Amino acid sequence: MVIRNLKLEDFDDVNNLFMQLHNSEMEQRPDLFRKIEKPNTPKAWDFEASLSDNNKIMLGAEVNDKIVGFAIVQIRQSTYKIQTPRTYAYFENIVVDENYRRIGIGTAVYQEGIKRAKELGATSAELKVWNFNAGAIKFYQSLGMSVQSLTMEQAL
């Protein structure tokens, strides 16, 4: 396994992984996620612009010339005046192919994301995880993450 920067040529592999994630979320929460026939198109998500964004870290885990996992990390600044100014790493996504889980790929892209975020001045890392995704929650806790806040909901 090689952890490297994503390239434009990785778009199809990354999109296929996004589709796996979407299908899993759709099964768990069909009230929030609708069925789609194909992964995102370049118009739906400007992959190329994300690759050139200096505030994004785009990492891929490559096995046998295929991206089987990735992390997208955005470097952010606190924006609320009542908060202490800080720079933090926001993990927009960490996705690992269903066939390659539990062999260290998620940990590897996370750790590389953390390393690079620190180099860019980040002092903490954050992410959002759906409450129904118990496996992901356990994984993130194993990396040392803890609950910062909760999003509550009520169906009306």
N, C-alpha and C positions, 0 to 999 in steps of 0.2 A: 504494500500500500504506500502510495505517495500522496502527501498533502501539498497542494500547490494552489496558486492563484487560478481562479476560473478564467476561461478564455471564451470568446464569442463562439467558437466551435463546440463548446460544451452545452450550448443552449438546449438542444434536444434531450440530452441526458438529464439536465436539471429540470426541464419541463416534465419529463416522465416521472421524476421523483416527486415533483409538485402534484402530479396527478394521483400518485399513490397516497400522498398525504390528504389530498382533497377527498378521495374516495373513503378513506378511513373516517375523516371528519363527517362526511355526509351520512355514513352508516350510523354514527353515534348521535348526530344532531341534524336530522333532515329538516327540522324547523328553521335551521340557520343556513344550511349548505344545500344548494340545489344540484341536481344532476347536470353534468356537462358532458358533452360527447368527446371533446378533445382537450388537451392541455392548453395553457395560455398561448396566445400568439404573440409575436413581437410587438404588435400594436397594443395589446392588453398590458404588457409589462415590458418596458424598454430595457431589456437586458444589457444592451450595448452601453446605454447611458449609465447604468448601475456599475458596470465594469470600470468606467472612467471617473466615477465619483470619488473624489479624494477623501470623503467622509465615510466610505464603505469599504469593508474588508470582505472580499468574495473568495471563499476557499472551497476547493473541491478535494474529495478523497478519491484517488484514481486506483483502480485495480484492473489489470489487463486492458489498459487503454480505454476504460470506461469510468465515468463518474458515478460512484455508488453511494456517495454521501456528500453533503455540502453544508456550509454555514455562511450566512449573510449577516454581517455585523455592521451596524451603523454607529459612528461616533457622534454622540450628542452632548449638548450643553444643557444644564438646567435652565429653565426659562421663567419660572415663577419668581417674582421678586421676593417672596417670603421664604424661598429656599436658599440654602447655602449654595453659592456658585460652585459648580463641579462639572467635570467631563466624565462621561460614562459610556460604556459599550452596551448597545442595545442589540441583542441577538434577534433579528427579524425572523430568522428561520434556522433550524438545524434539522436536516432531514437525512435519514439513512434508508437505503433500499431495504425492503422487508426481508430479502434473501441474504443480507449482509449484516444483520443486527447482532448485537451481543459478542462482537469480536474486536471492539475497541475503536471503531470508526468514528462514532459520535464523540467519544472522549477525545480522540485525536484532533478533530476539527474544532471542538470547543477549546481545547488547550492552546492550539495554534492561534485561534481567534483572540483568546485572552492575552497571549504573548504579544501579538501585534497591537492590540488595543492599548496595552500598557506603554508600548513604544510611542503611541500617539497621545499619551497623556491621560488615558482613562484610569480612574481610581476605583471603579466598581463596574459590575456587569449586571444587566437586567434582561428579562425576557417575559413573554406572556405564554402561558400554557393553559389549555382547556382543562377544566376540572375533571372531565370524563376520561382524560388521558392519564390514567394512573401509572402506566409504565413510564411515560415521559417525566411525570412528577418525581417518581422514585429515582430515575436516572439523574435529573437535575439536582436532587437532594444529595445523591452520591458524589456529585461534583463539588458540594459545599454550598449550594444555593439554598436560600430559605425564603419563606413567604414575606413579601414586602407589603402587599396590599391585596385586597380581594375585590373582584367585580361581582356585584350581586345582580340578580334578575328575578322577575316575576312575570309569568305569562298573564296576559289580560284577555 
